[in-house]
């Protein structure tokens, strides 16, 4: 019976951290907010002739839910009879993932130690790499089509920029010399993984660069990887109207507010007086980041977002958590000062969205509508009005972190667009011709949604 009790306590220790975390979610320990048996019965197996394992009932002593007692009993059977045994670390991960899946929360997930560290690196806007954004596409050479990794942006002060990588370069091979391999053979995901790597190591690959006509120049690169700042905001002067600046926000992280301001000021310096804020395919991001960007368009004291938690947290006054004006100490890391509040509220602008504009991008859109800052052009947005937080599991005896939905959030009008999306003021579907292009390589003169947004500015 002693061994049985030990086994019970062992699986309880594996589960207790998770249970404690769920039950004590109000602690908000180290969290960040931000807005993926064989059914063949042909032969019936004989029942086991082995003696049954002892029945375990620890509910009175440990006050555990019935499903946890079932897991304890199952664990006793495996540890009594399994030839392979049980890997406790893998079991912990599997239990966490299974529990999360069973909750039905589509945005909940378990992050192991490496994923947890990578998450915070991405949210901070810093990562190790060569400093490019890429897409999966294909090119035709001598009548043959090849799948390639194409560069769509090169980050400022990055190893890629210093090495001479250009927008439009197509990575054809990864590796060097005789060991290099075609992207067309190994696939996009594997190719990107090989270009990534540890700081101080070399990313080796060969690009095909378009020259005159349909020819390509072959160039080999060996680029040292290092920490670089992500590019969450791209900007340019419109090709069809030199008075219009186009600002594409690809996500909201710690770099976004600063890059957004630099984009607006840079375009103003080039003579732009009107702006298209393109949030198509923007999946969202951090709450601090979107609140900061929105504060540039509002007056001091204006409501940015209200957040509603569950009853447990409401009892601890978290339901009164309403975000209004924010600056100075709270946003020191994002470089927002009191004088920055409302500095862009008089900009002549439109917001461009599509069905992949989600979360923080939708809060941006809803706020611009609520305060009558701009018209919305494009298609109905994704519809994510829930907020997740990331908990460190370190204090619960586990590595990594747990992300789960903890609240719903609303813009000024308190309109609930979760699961519904935001309908634009001017609905414009992407044309069949435009759909024939990779979205990230779509020329402006073929982008009928962008052209409609520019036309709206001229009305």
N, C-alpha and C positions, 0 to 999 in steps of 0.2 A: 504493500500500500504506500510505502514511502516513495518508491520510484514513480508510482502513479501520481502522487501529489506533486512531486518535483516536475513531472512532465506538464501537469496542469499549470503549475506556477510559471513554467518556462513559456508556454504559449500565451499565458495571461500577460507576462512581461512584454511579449512581442506586440500584443494588442493594446495593452493598457495605455501606451503612449498615444496611440491614435484615438482611443476613446476619451482620454483625458483632454486631448487637444480639441476634440469636437465638443465635449461637454463644457469646457472652460474657454470657449472661443472668445469670450469677453475680455480675456487678458490681453489680446492683441500684441502678443510678444513678438518683437522683431518683424513687423509686418509693413508691407508697402501696398498702397492702393493703386489700381489701374483699371483703367477703362479698356483640341482637336482626340464523351464515351462513344464511342463508335455506335452508330445506330443500327448496325448490322446484327440481327438476332438469329442468324441462320443456325448457329450452334450455341446451345445453352451451356454455360460453364457450370461445372459441378460446384456445389457449396463447399466452403472450406471445412476441413475436419479438424482444424486447429482449435484449441480451446479459446473461447471468446475473451477479449480483454475485459478487465474490470470496468463496471459502470462508474462514471465519475459524476458527482454532483457537488459543485462548489458554489452554487448560487447563494446559499445562506451565508457562507463565510465571506464571499467576495462581492456579493450583490451584482452579479453579471447578467446581462440580457440573455435571453434563451439562445439566440443565434451564436453568441460567443461560447456558451456551454457546448453547443454542437461542434464548434471548431475544436474545442478542447478534447472532446471525445474522439473526433476524427484524428487529431494529432496523436492521441494515445494509441490508436490502432496502427497508424503508420510507424510510430516509434517502437511498437511491440513486434511488428511483423515485417516491415519493409526491408528488403535486401539492400536497396540503394540508400536508405536513410533519408534524412531531411537536412538541407542546407538552411540554417537559421537565417542568415542574411538574405538569401534569395526568398525565403518564406516571408520575411518582413516586407520586402518590396512587393511581392505578389499579393499579400493581404491588403496592403495599402491601395494598390491599383484596383483590386477587386472591390474593395469597400467603396472607393471613389466612383467607380463605374456604376455600382448598384444604387448610389444616391440619386442618379438621374441628372445631376448638375453637369450640363454640357461643357462648362468652362473650368471644372475642377480637374486637377491633375497632381500627380506626385512627381517631384523633381529630385533626382538623385544628387549627390554632392557636386558632381561636375556640371550638371544641368542648372543647379541652383546658382553656382558661381557664374556660369555663362549668362544666366538671366540678368543678374545685377550688372554684369559688364555691358550687356546690350542696353539696359535701361539707362545707364550712365552715359551712353553714347560713345563708349570707348571699347575697342576690341583689338585683338591681335590679328594682323593680316597684311595685305599689300595695299588696301585702300581703294577698292573698286566696287561698283554695283554691276551685276551681270544678269542676263536673261538667257533662257534656252531658246535657240532659234536654229535656222539652217541656211546654208549658202550653196550656190551652184558653181562648180568649177569644172570646166571642160565637159559640160553636160551631165555631170554627176552631182547629186545633192548630198551634202554632208551636214550632220548635226554638229553645232558648235556652241561654245559659251561666248556670248557677245557682250562687250563692255558698253554699258549705257551711261555711266558716270565715273569720273576719276576724282577722288577726294583731295581736298586741299592739303598741302604739306604731307602727302603720303609717299611711301616708297614707290608706288606705281607711277605717280606723277613725276618723281625725280628720275625714274628709269626711262621715261618717255612713252608710257602707255597712253593711248588716245581713245576717246569715245569712238565706237564703231569697230575697234579691233576685235577680231574673231579668234578666240583661243581654239586652235585646231588640235594641238597635241599637249599632253601634260607629261612631265618628265623631261629628261635630256638625253641626247645621243641615241645610242641604239636601244636604250630602255624606254624611250618615249612611246606613248600609246595614244591612239586616236580617240578623241572625245566621242566620235561617232560609234566607237566600239564599246568603250567602258561606260558611257552614259553621262548625262548631265550631273546627276547627284554625286557620283563617284569622282568626276572631274573637279567639281567645286570643293569636295572634301580634301582632295589632294593639293589644291591650291592653298587651302587653309593650312594652319600648322602652328608650331610653337615659336615664340619670340626668339629671334636670332638665327633661325634656320632659313633656308633658301626655298623660294617657290620657283620651280623651273617649268617653263612651258614655251610653246611656240604659237605665235599669232600669225594670221593672214590678214594683211592690211590692204584695203581696197585702193587701187591706183586708177589711172586713166582707163576709161572703158570698163571692161568686165574683168580686168586682170587683178591679181593679188600679189603683194610682196610678202615673202616669208621672213619673219623675224623671230629669233630665239631670245628669250629673256631669262635671267637668273636674278631674282629680286629678294633681298632680305626682308623677312617678316618682322614687324614691330607694332607697337600700340599706335592706333590711329583713331581719329575722331570720325564717327559715322556722319553721313550726310543725309539729314532728314528733310531738308528744304532745298529745292532746286529753283532757280529763277532765270528768266530771260525776257528780252523784249520781243513782243509779238512780231512775227514775220509779215503779218497782214495789216498791222496798225502800229506804227512806231510810238504812239502815245499810250499804248496798253502794255502793262507789265504782267507777265504770267508767273505766278508763284505756286509751285507744286509742293504740297506737304505730304510726304510719304508715310509719316508716322509721328507720334509725339513722345519724345524722350527728353533727357536733360539738355540736349544740344538745340532743341527746336526753337525755344524763345529767342535765343541769341542769333541763330541762323535766320529766323524769320525777320527780325529787325534789320539785319544786315542786307537781306534780300530787298525789303521795302526801300531802305535808304539808297541802296545801290541802283535800283531801278529809277528812283526819283532823280538821282544824279544823271541818269541817261535820258531824262526828259519824259519819263512816264508819269502821267497824271491820273490814270485809271488802272484798276487791277482786277485780274481774275485769280481767285484763290481756288486752285484745282485740288480737290480732296478725293478724286476718284481712286479707288483701290487702296484707300488709307484704312488700315485695320484698327486704328486707335492708338492707345498708349497710356502714359502715366497721367494721373489726375492733376498733379502739380503742374505738369507741362501745359496741359490744355487750359487750366485756370489762368496760368500766366499769360498765354497768348491772348485769351479772351479779355483779360484785364486791360490790354492795349486799346480795346474798342469800347470800353464802358466808362461810366463816370464813377467817382468814388462813392461807395455805398450801394452800388447796383448789385443785385443778386446774380451770382454766376451759376451756382448749382445748389440744389438741396438734396440731401441724402437720407433715405429711410432704411433703418436696420430692422432686424427681427425683434420679437417681443423681449427676448432675453436681454439684448443690448439696449432696447428702449427703456427697460427698467433701470438701466444704469446711465440714463440721460444721453445715450448716444443718438437717440432718435432726433434730438434737438440739434444735431450736428449740421449746421447750415453754413455753406461757404459763401462769403460775400466778398468784400474788398480784401485783397491780400498783397502785401508788399514788404519791404525791408527785411526784418529778421527771418520770417518764415521762408522767404524766397531768396535769401542771400545767395544761395548756391546757383540760382537761375538768373541772377543779375537783374532783378526787378526792384526798382525803387518807387517811392510814392509819386515822383514826378512823371513816371512812365505810364501811370494809369490814365487811360483815355487818349493817349497821344495819337492814335490812328482812327479815332471815332468819326472823323469827317472824311475819310477816304471814300472816293467813288469806286465801288467794287461790286462784284458778283461772286457767288459761291457755286462751284461746279462739283456735282456729286454723281455717284452711280450706285448700283446694287451692292458693291463691295465697300462702300463707305460705311464704317461701323464705329460704334462705341464713342471714343473721344471725338472722332470726326463728325459724328452725329450731334454731339453736344455743341460743337462749333457751329454746325448748321442750324440747329434749333435756336441757339442764342442769337445768331444773326437775324433769324426770322422774328423772334420774340421782341427784339429791340429795334426792328425795322431798319437794320443796318444795310442789308443787301437783299436782292432777289436771289432765289435758288434756281439753278438750271441743271437739267440732266434727267436722271431716273430715280425712282424711289430707293431710299437707302436700305441698308441691311436690316436694321431693327434690333439693336442691342442696347438696352437701357439698364443693364445690371452691372454691378461693380464687384470686382474680385479683390482679394487680398492674399498676400503670400506670407505664410508663417514659417519661421525657422523651426525645424524639429530637433535641433541640437539639445535644447533643454529638456526634451522628452526622451533622450537616450537614443535618438536616431539621427542619421545624417540626412542632409538635403532639406527640402521644404515642401509644404503643402499649399496649393492654391485652391481657393474655393470662393463661391459667390456669397457675399455677406450683406449686400444691400441693393436697392434700386435707386437710381438717381434721376433727377428731373431738372430741366431748365426753368427759366422764370415762369413760363405759362403753366408748368406742371403737367404738360401733355405727356401721356404715357405712350411712347413709340416702341416699347420693347415688343418684339415679335411682329411689329407692324411696319416699322420704317417711317421715314419722313418723305412725304410727297413733295416734289419740287413745284415752284411757282410756274415754271415753264418746262414742260416735259419734252425731252429730246432723246430719242433712242439713237444709239450708235448705228450709222448706216451700214448696209451690207458691204459696201466698198471698204469702209474703215475696219470692219470685222475681219477682213482678209489680211490685215497687218497684225504683227505682234504689237500689242497696245503700247509698250514702252518704246517702240520704234515708229510709232504712227506720225507721219508728217503733218504739220499744222494744216496745210491746205486740204488734207483728207479727213481731218478731225471735225466732223460736223457738229459735235457737241461743244467743242471749244469755240468754233466759229459762231455758234448760236449765243454763247456767253459773251463774246466780244460784241456781237450785234446788239445784245441787251444793253451794253454800256453806251451805245450810240443813240439809244432812244431818249 
